[in-house]
Amino acid sequence: MDLASAKAVADRLRADAADRDRANRRPVEEVELLRGAGLLVIPPDDHVTTHAVTRIVAAADPSIGHLLGYHYLHLWRAGLFGNPEAAARMRRRTAEQGLFWAGVSSPPNPADAGLSMTTVDGGFLVNGRRTFVTGAAVADRLVASAPDGSGEIRTFLVDARAPGIGHPDDWDNIGQRLSASGSIVFDDVLIDAADILGSPPSGDVRISLTSLAFQAILAQICVAIAEGALAEAADYTRRRARPWLLSGAAAAAEDPYVLAGYGELVAGVRAAGLLADHGTAALQDAADRGAELTAEQRGAAAATISAAKIVATRTANETTAGIFEFLGARATAGSFGFDRFWRNARTLTLHDPVVYKARELGAHYLTGEPPEPTAYS
């Protein structure tokens, strides 16, 4: 049922994806579509299902798939901290109200000040500005983090429309235009002590799965972009493309070079999809081990997910550029919007340098060194 609902949502998104990309509006209606279809309340611990749903939606509109995939991960990761009551309350209200969640992370780059919090009676005050806050401008609730006066990073829950929170309309990048990935401002935002998720149990490595989960979902979205580009290009080739005069073919879809070109792209995309699913399975297995998860097992999962991210990145960029070889000059008209696939892929694949994934994977293969747990690995 979840996959059927995802396919129905994808069909609706695909119908006007190019027009909505050009309009570049905040995806308020799209979030309502996800809510109405029941996709926001899928259990977040089931990574296999949430990743499959995300990929189906992202193939039609990568921005909306991006929002949905992150929503599931924010719900899931809240349960890894030391306040099970807050995490349970978060899930219960989401199930009851169909809440959409986004996140505001503490920046890994020390040059980006991000947010800060100070202690007051009954809780904390949060101040500052954070960039690249995917989905926050259209979210109902946020999972956010900031250092307190002692430098400890505290993660907390907050209403996305709480007094003092501002959402500047400053997202104007070339791709993922409907992902609402602009900035957010906190001006003396009061956080109740009961909404602090706390710290994970001592010695529990599960919290380090968070970065792997985000990498795994990004790999799935990259594959989805390639799948979506390939499907829409093939439809154009069947119905609109003209055969080259030297081909001797009656239709573009009979040109042997076009057939071989599509064959190469299809093989690459299918291989990337299988590897992305393998990465998701590795994440699921690691998460299912619970508190028994070891550093070695976590490292093996990280290597698998890095492999998926490397191949998905290359496949998304190559496929979204390569389809033009088989479409022809007429397909570059703005009305078709084929460029959006490349723009989305190019934007998303710059989320973090994939060369560091290659280094991690090479080190793991040659020396057995596990990827170091960081915000990106």
C-alpha positions in Angstrom: 0.0 0.0 0.0 2.8 2.4 0.8 4.5 1.8 -2.6 1.2 2.2 -4.4 0.5 5.5 -2.6 4.0 6.6 -3.5 3.5 5.8 -7.2 0.2 7.7 -7.2 2.0 10.7 -5.7 4.8 10.4 -8.2 2.3 10.4 -11.1 0.8 13.6 -9.9 4.2 15.2 -9.4 5.6 14.1 -12.8 2.7 15.7 -14.7 3.8 19.3 -14.0 7.4 18.8 -12.6 9.0 21.0 -15.3 6.5 23.8 -14.7 6.9 23.8 -11.0 10.7 23.8 -11.3 10.5 26.9 -13.4 8.1 28.6 -11.0 10.5 27.9 -8.1 7.9 28.3 -5.3 8.1 26.9 -1.9 6.6 23.4 -2.0 3.6 24.0 0.3 1.2 22.2 -1.9 3.6 19.3 -2.5 4.0 18.7 1.2 0.2 18.6 1.5 0.1 16.0 -1.2 2.5 13.9 0.8 0.4 14.4 3.9 -2.8 13.6 2.2 -1.4 10.4 0.7 -0.3 9.1 4.1 3.4 9.0 3.2 4.5 11.1 6.2 3.3 8.5 8.7 5.2 5.4 7.4 7.2 3.9 10.3 10.7 5.5 10.1 12.5 2.4 11.5 11.7 0.5 8.3 14.5 2.0 6.1 13.9 -0.5 3.3 10.3 0.8 2.8 11.1 4.5 3.4 14.0 4.4 1.0 11.9 2.7 -1.6 9.1 5.3 -1.2 11.6 8.1 -1.3 13.1 6.8 -4.6 9.7 6.4 -6.3 8.8 10.0 -5.4 12.2 11.4 -6.2 12.2 9.9 -9.7 9.3 12.1 -10.4 10.5 15.2 -8.5 13.9 14.9 -6.7 13.2 18.0 -4.6 10.1 16.4 -3.0 11.8 13.1 -2.7 14.6 14.9 -0.9 12.1 16.4 1.6 10.4 13.1 2.2 13.6 11.1 2.7 14.9 13.6 5.2 11.6 13.7 7.0 11.8 9.9 7.7 15.4 10.2 8.9 14.6 13.0 11.3 11.9 10.9 12.9 14.1 7.9 13.1 17.2 9.6 14.5 15.3 11.2 17.4 15.0 7.8 18.9 18.8 7.4 19.1 19.2 10.0 21.9 18.6 9.8 25.6 15.1 11.1 25.9 12.7 8.3 24.8 9.7 10.2 26.1 10.3 13.1 23.7 11.0 10.8 20.8 7.8 8.8 21.5 5.8 12.0 21.7 7.3 13.2 18.4 6.2 10.0 16.6 2.8 9.9 18.2 1.9 13.4 17.2 3.3 12.8 13.7 1.0 9.7 13.4 -2.0 11.6 14.7 -1.5 14.9 12.8 0.6 13.9 9.8 3.4 16.3 10.8 6.2 17.1 8.3 9.7 17.3 9.9 12.8 19.0 8.8 16.2 19.5 10.5 18.7 22.2 11.5 22.1 20.7 12.2 25.0 22.1 14.0 27.5 23.0 11.2 30.6 20.7 11.0 32.6 23.6 9.6 33.9 25.8 12.5 33.8 28.8 10.2 30.0 28.7 10.1 28.9 29.9 13.5 25.4 28.4 13.1 23.2 28.4 16.2 24.0 28.8 19.9 21.9 28.3 23.0 22.0 29.8 26.5 20.4 28.4 29.7 17.3 30.1 31.1 14.7 29.1 33.7 12.9 26.0 32.4 15.0 25.6 29.2 17.1 27.4 26.7 17.2 30.4 24.4 18.5 29.7 20.9 19.9 32.4 18.6 21.8 32.4 15.3 21.4 31.6 11.6 21.9 28.4 9.7 22.2 27.9 5.9 21.1 24.9 3.8 18.2 23.9 6.0 16.4 21.6 3.7 12.6 21.7 4.1 12.5 24.0 7.2 10.6 26.7 5.4 7.6 24.4 4.8 8.0 22.1 7.9 5.6 21.8 10.8 8.3 20.8 13.3 12.1 20.8 13.4 14.8 18.6 14.9 17.6 21.1 15.6 21.0 21.2 17.3 23.2 23.8 18.8 26.1 24.1 21.3 25.3 25.3 24.8 27.5 27.5 26.9 29.8 24.6 27.7 30.2 23.7 24.0 28.1 20.5 24.3 25.9 20.0 21.3 22.3 19.6 22.3 19.6 18.4 20.0 16.0 19.5 20.5 12.5 19.6 19.0 10.8 22.9 18.1 7.7 24.2 16.2 8.9 25.5 12.8 6.7 28.5 13.3 7.6 29.2 16.9 8.0 32.9 17.9 11.5 34.1 16.9 12.0 31.7 14.0 12.4 33.2 10.6 12.6 31.6 7.1 14.3 34.0 4.7 13.3 33.3 1.1 16.9 32.9 -0.1 17.0 29.5 -1.9 17.7 30.2 -5.6 20.2 27.5 -6.6 20.2 25.9 -10.1 18.8 22.6 -8.9 16.7 21.0 -6.2 14.8 24.2 -6.5 11.7 23.0 -4.7 13.6 21.5 -1.7 13.3 24.7 0.3 16.9 24.5 1.3 17.4 28.1 2.2 18.4 29.5 5.6 16.7 29.8 9.0 17.1 32.5 11.7 16.6 32.0 15.5 16.0 35.1 17.5 15.6 34.3 21.2 13.6 31.1 20.5 12.6 29.5 23.8 13.1 25.7 24.0 11.5 23.8 26.8 13.7 21.4 28.7 11.3 18.6 28.0 12.0 19.0 24.2 15.8 18.4 24.6 16.5 15.0 23.1 19.6 14.6 25.2 22.7 12.6 24.6 22.9 9.0 23.4 23.8 6.3 26.0 27.5 6.1 26.8 29.3 3.7 24.5 26.3 3.3 22.1 27.6 3.7 18.5 24.1 3.8 17.0 24.0 7.6 17.0 26.9 7.5 14.5 24.5 5.8 12.0 22.8 9.1 11.5 25.4 10.3 9.0 25.3 6.9 7.2 21.6 7.1 6.9 21.7 10.5 5.2 24.4 9.2 2.8 22.3 6.2 2.0 19.1 8.3 1.3 21.2 10.7 -0.9 22.4 7.7 -2.9 18.8 6.6 -3.5 17.8 10.1 -4.6 20.7 10.3 -7.0 19.6 7.0 -8.5 16.1 8.3 -8.7 17.2 11.3 -10.6 18.9 9.1 -13.2 15.8 6.8 -13.4 13.5 9.8 -13.9 15.7 11.3 -16.6 16.0 8.0 -18.4 12.3 7.3 -18.3 11.3 10.7 -19.6 14.0 10.7 -22.3 12.9 7.3 -23.5 9.3 8.6 -23.8 10.5 11.5 -25.8 12.6 9.3 -28.1 9.7 7.0 -28.7 7.2 9.7 -29.5 9.0 12.8 -30.7 12.6 12.3 -31.7 13.5 12.1 -35.4 15.9 9.6 -36.9 19.2 11.0 -38.2 19.3 11.2 -42.0 22.3 8.9 -42.2 20.9 6.2 -39.9 18.6 4.5 -42.5 16.1 4.0 -39.6 12.5 4.8 -39.9 12.3 6.0 -36.3 14.8 7.3 -33.7 14.0 4.3 -31.6 15.3 2.0 -34.3 18.6 3.7 -34.7 21.3 1.1 -33.6 23.4 3.8 -32.0 20.5 5.2 -30.1 19.6 1.6 -29.0 23.1 1.0 -27.8 23.3 4.3 -26.1 20.2 3.6 -24.1 21.4 0.1 -23.3 24.6 1.5 -21.7 22.6 4.0 -19.7 20.0 1.5 -18.5 22.7 -0.9 -17.4 24.5 1.8 -15.4 21.3 3.0 -13.7 20.2 -0.5 -12.8 23.6 -1.3 -11.3 23.5 1.9 -9.3 20.0 1.1 -8.1 21.0 -2.3 -6.9 24.0 -0.9 -5.1 21.9 1.8 -3.5 19.5 -0.9 -2.2 22.5 -2.9 -0.9 23.5 0.3 1.0 20.1 0.6 2.5 20.1 -3.0 3.5 23.4 -2.5 5.3 22.0 0.5 7.1 18.9 -1.6 8.1 21.0 -4.4 9.4 23.2 -2.1 11.5 20.2 -0.3 12.9 18.5 -3.5 13.8 21.4 -4.6 15.9 20.5 -2.0 18.4 22.8 -1.5 21.3 24.7 -4.6 20.3 26.1 -2.8 17.2 29.9 -2.8 17.2 32.3 -0.3 15.7 33.5 -2.9 13.2 30.0 -3.6 12.1 29.3 0.1 11.8 32.5 0.4 9.7 31.4 -2.3 7.3 28.1 -0.6 6.8 29.8 2.7 6.2 32.0 1.1 3.5 29.0 -0.4 1.7 27.1 2.9 1.8 30.2 4.8 0.5 30.3 2.5 -2.5 26.7 3.2 -3.2 27.2 6.9 -2.9 30.2 6.9 -5.3 28.4 5.0 -8.0 25.1 6.8 -7.6 26.9 10.2 -7.9 28.7 9.2 -11.1 25.6 7.6 -12.6 23.3 10.6 -11.9 25.7 13.1 -13.4 26.5 10.9 -16.4 23.0 9.9 -17.2 21.4 13.3 -16.9 24.0 14.7 -19.3 24.1 11.6 -21.6 20.4 11.5 -22.4 20.8 14.6 -24.7 22.9 12.5 -27.1 19.7 10.5 -27.9 17.1 13.3 -27.8 18.3 15.7 -30.4 18.5 19.5 -30.7 14.7 20.0 -30.4 14.7 18.5 -26.9 16.8 21.4 -25.6 13.7 23.7 -25.8 12.9 25.1 -22.4 9.4 23.8 -22.5 10.5 20.2 -22.1 12.6 20.9 -19.0 15.1 18.1 -19.6 17.9 20.3 -18.2 16.3 20.1 -14.7 17.5 16.5 -14.3 21.2 17.6 -14.8 20.7 20.7 -12.6 19.2 18.6 -9.8 21.9 15.9 -10.1 24.7 18.5 -10.2 23.3 20.4 -7.1 22.6 17.3 -5.0 25.9 15.6 -5.8 27.8 18.6 -4.4 26.2 18.0 -1.0 29.6 16.6 0.1 32.7 15.7 -1.9 32.4 12.2 -3.1 36.1 11.8 -3.4 36.3 11.5 0.3 34.0 8.5 0.1 36.4 7.0 -2.5 39.3 7.5 -0.1 37.4 5.9 2.7 36.4 2.9 0.6 39.9 2.5 -0.7 41.4 2.6 2.8 38.9 0.0 4.0 39.6 -2.3 1.1 43.4 -2.1 1.3 44.0 -1.8 5.0 40.8 -2.7 6.7 40.6 0.8 8.2 37.0 1.7 8.9 35.6 5.1 7.8 35.9 7.5 10.7 32.5 8.5 12.1 31.9 12.1 11.1 29.0 14.3 10.0 29.4 12.8 6.5 30.7 9.3 7.0 
